[in-house]
Amino acid sequence: MQPDALTASWSRRMERQTGPLYLSIVEALSEAIRSGELQEGDRLPTQRHLATALRVDLTTVTRAFTEARRRGLVDATVGRGSFVRAGAGALRWRQDGRSVMDMTMNMPPALTDPSLERLMAEGIARLLKRQDLNVLMSYRLTGGSAEERAAGALWLEPLLGRRDPGEVLVVPGAQSAMTAVLSTWTQPGDSLLAEFCTYPGLRALAAQLGLVLSGVEMDAEGMRPDALDEACARTRPRLIYCNPTIQNPTTATMGLARREAILAVARRHGVMILEDDPYGLLLQTRLPALAALEPRRVFYVGTMAKVLSPGLRTAFLVVADPDHATRITAALRATSLTNAGLLTGLTAQWIRGGQAASVLQGIRQESAARQTLAREVLGDAPCAHPEGLHVWLLLPPQWSSAAFVGYVRNQGLALVPSEVFTVQGRPPERVRVALGAAPDRASLLTSLDAIAAALQHRRIPGYEEVV
């Protein structure tokens, strides 16, 4: 839609609105997106042009754009302008037109320094000078090229030490890596052990493959060795899954002694371990991965989704033995065929050129700042890691997890209830709050304030939210 036609449409919509002018502009924008007048990626008129056309102060338009960014409707880039945000058209809306701040997906915060958009543009241009586009866009070698595997080994070296690139497979995401390992190493009916509260993707995968998933009791450091020993003796598992660093969702992190104790239990029972380590590189003072302490007992999965961007669709699977590489590569070929050449090539180039390390450092700093905000607003009751991406929020006695999620959903916030993570038994009265999805700290602070207010809300006895 042309700018003049768009502003004329907004003016008509604003005439039907009541309340502050800046909110009327936001509602006009949201209606234009819902009606299809604006599409995802469309460039918006400049704020100065809108102020003139709508006959309002520039500060009013600026305030409206700030609110639109908070609601996830627009993205702004210095020097390029404002655009309708990808996904804005698919937002879930309340009847009053307010959008939902989605805090369900655990992802790294968006960075402006260094600018991911600039790094993408420069990186792709540099990549196309080195490699033929037809090759990058064609079907790739399953498991990655030798150069890409070497980049993966280099990236994971702070956690794993030196590993043979031949033991490193490049895969399109951590879920693909776990699918390959589980489908190779287990059969329907086999027992699989995991933390009592665990990654929902593992639960879904175990159900898909017909595995019997059992939960192991946890403490402040994660999976308890004594509980694991008992579970291994009782269920005779084929594989143990664990998330030793900033565990999802509890944020528990195993110390070195705990890691060695878990490995000792697995060794005693002759069980292999699938180590899912999406957050290990977020720590400034890194702990050795289980796969570094006992390489031949552990399949290791390290994704770029939590430390760079989920849009890269790149993860690294380090096999426990070189002989396993052939079998697991066959499983990868059967389930996901290959990785995306352009994205994997870009990721490998960033690792070699240092851009990946720069983005990682920026994400560390921003994540730490957001954790500080969460602690200031929500207090010390949540389980959280100061370098993590989420909070495992403890609820007051008047709230159940499901009821709280339903209540805040009506306030414009989306959180994840504990039942999504619980393997068996009664879910704890907690919710997971992902801090990275908010577009900026101001938006995050607004959302955290709303959560804090909801925690203080006194429910009517007997009331249950319908979700």
N, C-alpha and C positions, 0 to 999 in steps of 0.2 A: 504494500500500500504506500502511495506517495505521502511525504510528510504532511502536506496541507490537508489531504483527505483524512489522514490519521488524526491530526490535531482537531479537525472539525468533529470527527466521531467522538473523540475524548471529551470535547466541550459539551456535546449533547448528553453524554453519559454523566458528566459532572453535574449537570443541571438537576439530575434526579437524585443526587447524593446529598446527604446531610452530614454535618460534622466538620472537622478540620479540612481545609482545602488540600493539604498534602496527602491525606488519606483518600480523598476523592480522586486524586490523580493516580494513586496506587490501584484503587478499585477499577478505574477506567482502563489502566494497563492490563490488569488481570482479566477483565472481561474481554479485551481485545485478543488476548492469548487463548482464552477458552473458546471464543467464537471462531477462531481461525484467521482473524484479520492479521494477526502477527504470528509468524512461525518461529520455531526454535532457530537461533542463529541470525535472525533479522537484526539489522542495525537500527537503533532508535535515533530519533532526531536529537540534536544537541540540547543540553539543558537550557542554554540561552535561547535557542529557537523555540522550545516549548514554553518558556516563560513569556516570551513575546506573543506567541500564538494563543496561549490560554489566558493571557492578561493577568498574570500573577507575578509575584516577586521571584527572582532567581533563587533566593534562599528557600522558598516554598518548594520549588522543583527539586533542589538539591536534597532537601529533607525527604521528599517523596522517593527519590532514587535510592537513598540510604535505606529506607524501609523496604523498597522493592528488592534490594540486594539481600536484606535480612530474611525476607520471605522466600528467597531462592528463585525469584522471577528473572533477574537480570544479572549479567556479569559486566564489569567495567575494566577496560585496559587503558592505561595512560597512553595517549597519543593516537588511539584508535577509536575510542568512544565506548558506548554502552550497547549491549546486545541482549536479545532474549536468550536466557540461559537454556542450555541443553537439558531436557527433562522437565522444563517448566510446564509444558503442555500436558504432561502426564501426572502432575501433582494431584493429590487427593484434596478435595475442597469440602469445607463445611458449608452449610446452607447460607451462612452469612457472608461467604466469599473469602474467608481468611484461609491462608494456606498453612500447611503443616511443615514445621521445621523437623526434618527427618534426621533423628539422632540414632538411627538403628544400625547404619552401616559403619563398621570400623575401618576408617581410611585416614591416610595422612592429611594434615591440613594443607590447603592450597597456599602456595608461596608466591610472593611478589619479588623477593630478593633471595636467591636468584629467580628470575622469571622463568617458570616452566615453559610458557609459551615461546619465549625468545630462544630458550635452549632447544626446544623442539624444532623451530624453524631453522636455526643455524645447524643443528645436528643432522637433519634430513638433507639439507643442501650439501653438507660435507660428505654425508654418506653416499649421495648420488654421484659425487665426483669420484669416489673410490670404487663403487660397485655398480653393476648394470641394473637398471630398474627392473628389467624383465626377469632377472635372476631373483631379485629381492621379492618380487610379487608372484613368483612361481611356487610350486610345491617344493618344500624344503626337505633336507635329510632329517629323518626322525631322530630326535635327540640332539640336534644342533650340529653345526660345523665344528671342525677342530678349533678354529679361532674363537667361536662363541663358547665352547666348553672351557677353553683356557681362560677366557674372561670371567666365567662363572667361578672357576677355581680361585682366581685372583681376588674376586669380590668376597668370597667366603673365607679367605685365609685368616682374617682376624679371629674367626670363631672356630675354624676347623684345623688350622695349621696348613701345611702344604699337602695338597692332595693331587694325585695324578689326574689331569684333565680327562683321561679315558674313563674315570669313575664318575664323572659329572655329566648329567644329561640335562639338556635345555628343554623345558616343557612349557606349554601354554597355560600356566597357572598352577597353584598348589593343589587344587582339587584334581587336576589331571594327574599330577604326580602321585597323590594318594590313591587314586583309582588304579593306577598302574601297579603300585606295590601291593595293594590288597588283592587285586584280581590275580596277581601272579603268585602270591604267597599264601592265599587262603582258598578254601572251598566252602560252599554253602553249608551251614551248620557248625562251622568252626567258631571257637570262642575268641573274642577280641576284648581286651581290657583297655579302659581309658579312665581319666579322672572322673570323679562323681559328677561334676559339672564340666561339660566339655564343648568343643566346637560343634555347632549344629551341622556343619557340612559332613563331619564324620558320622553323626547319627544317621543322616540321610544316606550316606554311602553304605554303611553297614546294613541298613534296611534293604537297599537296592541289591546288595550282593548276598543277602540271606545269612548274614553273620549274627551270632549271638553276642550282643554288646553288654558288658557288665561294667558297673562303675566302681572305682576304688576310692575309699575315703581319703580326705585331704586334710591338711593343716595349713599353717601360714606359709610353708614352703612348698605346698603342692602335694603331689601324691605321696602317701606315707609308705615307707618301706615295709613295715610290719603288715599293713593292710594289703599291700601288693603281694607279699609272700603268701598270705592266707588265700588270696584270690587265685594266685597261680596254682596252689596246691588243690584248690577246690574245682577250678574250671579248666585247668590244663590248656591255657590259651595258645593260639597259634602266633599271636602278635600282641605287643603292648604299644598303645598309642599314648604319647604324652607331649605336653607343651611346656617345657621347663622354664622358659623366660617370659615374664609378664603373661601368665596363663590366661587364656580366654575361656571364661569371663572373669575369674576371681582375682586376677593380676598377681597371684602367688608366683614367686621366683625361687627356684631351687638354688641353695648355696652349693659350693663345691663338694662338701661332705655328703649332702643329700644326693647329689648327682652320682657320686661313687657308690652310695648305698643302693640306689635304684638299679644301677648296673650290676651290682653284686647279686641282687635278687634275681634279675633276668639271667645272669650267668648260671646261678645255682639251678634254675629250672630249665635251662636250655632254650630260652625264648628270645626271639628277635624283637627289636624296638623300632617303631616308626616315630621319629622325632620331628615334630612340626615346629619350626622356629621362625615365625614371621617377624618377631620383634627383637631378636638378639642383637642386631646391629644398632638399635636405638640407644643402647646403653653406652655411656661414655666409658665406664670401666666394665669391659666385657668379661663374661664368664665363658669358659670353654664349653662348647657343645658336648652333649653325650657322645656324638660321633667323633669328637676329637679325643675323648678319653678312652673309647673302645671302638675303633673304626669298623671292625669286622662284625659287630653285633648290631649296628644301627644304620637304618635307612634315614637319611637326613633330607628334609625339604626346607628350602629357603626361598621365599617369594619376594619379588620386588614390589608387590602391591602395597605393603604397609610401610616401606621405607623410601619408596620413590613415588610410584603411582600405580593404582590398579589398572589404568588404561594401557599400560605397557604389556599386559598379559604375558609376563615372563617370570618363570620361576626356575630354580635349579634343584635337581634331584641327585643326591650323591649316594651311590649304591654302596652296600656294605662289603661287596667283594667284586672284583672285575668280572668274574664269571656270571654275576647277576645282571650285568649290563645288557647282555644279548636278550635274555628272557624279558626283562622289563621294557626294553626297547620294542620288542614285539607287542607287548601289551599297550604301550603308548601308540603304536601304529594302528592297533585295532580300535582304540577308543577315541583318540584325538588326531591321529594321522601325523600331524606335523605342527610346528609352531608358526607364528606369523613372521615372515622373513624381515619385513621392514622394521617391525617393532623390536625383534630380537637383535637385528643388526644395529639399530640405534642404541639399544641398551648396552651391547658389548662395546660400542664406540664410546659411550659415556663412561663406562668403567675404565677403559684404557686412558681416556683423556682427562679424567679427574672430575668431569661434570657430575657424575653420580655421587661422588664423595661430597661435593659442594651442596647438592640438593639434600643429601642425607643430613648434613650438618644443619642446614636451615630448618629441616623438619624436626630435628632434635630440639633446637632452640624454641621453635614455635610450640611444640608439644609440651615442653617444660613450662612455658608461659601459660598455656591453657590449663595445665594441671594446677598451677598456682591459683588461677582464677577459680577453678572448681573447688579447691580447698578453702579459699576465702569465702565463697558463697555457701557451700554445702557443709563445711566444717570437717571434722576428722572422722566422722562416722563411716563414710564410704571406705571400701577397699579400693586402693589406687596405688599405682606405681608412679613416682615423680617423673619418669621418663616415658610413660606409656601413653596410649591413645584413647583409653576409656576409663570409666569409673564403674565399679560394682557397688551400686548404691544400696545401703541398708535402709529399710523402710521402718517408720515408727509403728507401734503396735496396732494402730487403727487401720492400717493399710495392708491388704494382701497384694501380691505382685500383679495379678491380673487386674484387680480393681484400680490400682494406681495407674497402670498403663492406660486403661480405659478413660480414667478421669483426665489425665494430662492430654490424651488425644483430643478431648473436647476443648482443651485450652490451646490447641495448635501445636502440640509436641508429640513426636513419635519416639518411643523407647522400646526396649526389648524385655519381655518378662522372663523370669528365671526358668519357667517351665520349658522354654525353648532349648535350654542348655542341659537340663537335668536328665541323667541317664536312667535313673530309677529312684523310687521312693518319693517323698514329699519335697517339692521344690522349696528352696529358701525364700524368704520374703525380701527379695532384692530385685533390682532392675539394672540392666546395663545401659550406661549413658555414653555414647560415642562422642568424643569432643572434636574430632577432626572435620566433621561434615559441615559445621557452621562456616560460612564464607569468610568471616573475620571475627576478631575478638569481641567487638561490640555486639554482634549478633549472638555470639556464644554467651556473653554476659546476660543479655536479655533472656535467653532460654534458661540459663541456670537460675536466674531470679524467679522465673516462673515455676521451675521445679521446686525451689526452696519454699515458695508460697504454697504449692500443692502439698508439700510435706507437712505443713502446719494446718492444713484444712482439716476440720473436725467432721468426720463422716457421721451421718445419722445411723444409730444402731440398727443393724439388720439390712442396711442398704448394700446392694451389690450392683456394680456397674455392668451394663450389658455391652459386650464387645463382640 
